[in-house]
Amino acid sequence: MSTVLVVDDSITEIEIISSCLRRSGLNVITACDGGDAMNKLSGQKPDAIILDVVLPDKSGFELCRDLKAEASTSKIPVVICSTKGSDMDKFWGRKQGADAYLAKPVDQEELVRTVKQLIQG
């Protein structure tokens, strides 16, 4: 069974995204900020990562860039999922290495479809 790391500082968003992914048969681990995410990644490598942009310690853009620069995490697909959904935000997310960019409120079917496509990739 594939595992997805969900990084968001909103407990509500984590619950919405996690339950949607679990219903589709995926394992979910969660983190509330970039530091927490990096700690989780040091012990376990998920099959995909879902990142919010607005996080307390470093932005999802910075975290995505760091993950893609690190050899041990560079191949893990990253989906940015944020309320910042302008074309410029999406462009910037792609420039940081994101494999997909979905605007919140997220379409749950699209999220599951996107994550599963990237995992099978």
C-alpha positions in Angstrom: 0.0 0.0 0.0 1.4 3.4 -0.9 2.0 6.1 1.7 1.5 9.9 1.3 3.0 12.6 3.6 0.5 15.5 4.1 2.1 18.7 5.3 -0.3 21.4 6.4 -0.5 23.7 9.4 -4.3 23.5 9.5 -5.7 20.5 11.4 -8.9 20.8 9.5 -7.1 20.6 6.1 -5.0 17.7 7.3 -8.2 15.8 8.3 -10.0 16.6 5.0 -7.1 15.6 2.8 -6.1 12.5 4.9 -9.6 11.0 5.1 -10.0 11.5 1.3 -6.7 9.7 0.7 -7.4 6.9 3.2 -10.8 6.3 1.6 -9.0 5.7 -1.7 -6.7 3.1 -0.1 -3.6 5.1 0.7 -1.6 5.2 4.0 -1.2 8.7 5.3 1.4 10.3 7.6 1.1 14.0 8.6 3.3 16.9 9.5 2.3 20.4 10.7 5.4 22.3 9.4 8.6 21.9 7.4 10.7 20.8 10.4 8.2 18.2 11.3 8.0 17.0 7.7 11.8 16.7 7.5 11.9 14.7 10.8 9.2 12.3 9.4 11.2 11.9 6.1 14.4 11.0 8.0 12.6 7.9 9.2 10.2 7.0 6.4 10.1 7.7 2.6 6.6 8.2 1.4 5.5 7.5 -2.2 4.2 11.1 -2.5 4.1 14.4 -0.6 1.3 16.9 -0.4 2.5 20.4 0.6 0.6 23.5 1.7 2.4 26.7 0.7 1.7 28.8 3.8 3.5 27.0 6.7 4.9 28.5 10.0 8.6 27.8 9.6 9.3 27.8 5.9 7.0 28.0 2.9 5.9 25.0 0.9 7.8 26.4 -2.0 11.1 26.4 0.0 10.4 22.9 1.4 9.7 21.6 -2.2 12.9 23.1 -3.4 14.8 21.5 -0.5 13.2 18.1 -1.1 14.0 18.2 -4.8 17.6 19.2 -4.1 18.2 16.4 -1.6 19.2 13.1 -3.2 17.2 10.9 -0.8 14.0 12.8 -1.5 14.4 14.2 -5.0 12.5 11.4 -6.8 9.4 11.6 -4.4 6.5 13.3 -6.3 5.4 16.6 -4.7 1.8 18.0 -5.0 1.4 21.6 -3.8 -2.1 22.1 -2.5 -2.7 25.7 -1.5 -5.2 28.5 -1.3 -2.6 30.5 -3.3 -4.0 29.4 -6.7 -3.1 32.1 -9.1 -1.3 31.3 -12.4 1.8 32.9 -11.0 1.7 30.7 -7.8 1.3 27.6 -10.0 4.2 28.7 -12.2 6.4 29.4 -9.1 5.4 26.0 -7.6 6.5 24.2 -10.8 9.8 26.2 -10.8 10.5 24.9 -7.3 10.1 21.3 -8.6 6.4 20.5 -7.8 5.0 17.7 -9.9 1.5 19.1 -9.6 -0.3 22.1 -8.1 -3.9 22.0 -6.9 -5.8 25.0 -5.5 -7.8 24.8 -2.3 -10.6 24.0 -1.6 -9.3 20.9 -3.2 -11.4 18.7 -5.5 -11.0 15.4 -3.7 -11.4 13.2 -6.8 -8.8 15.3 -8.6 -6.5 15.1 -5.6 -6.7 11.3 -5.5 -6.4 10.9 -9.2 -3.3 13.2 -9.3 -1.6 11.4 -6.4 -2.2 8.0 -7.8 -1.0 9.0 -11.2 2.2 10.4 -9.8 2.8 7.3 -7.6 2.4 5.0 -10.6 4.4 7.5 -12.7 
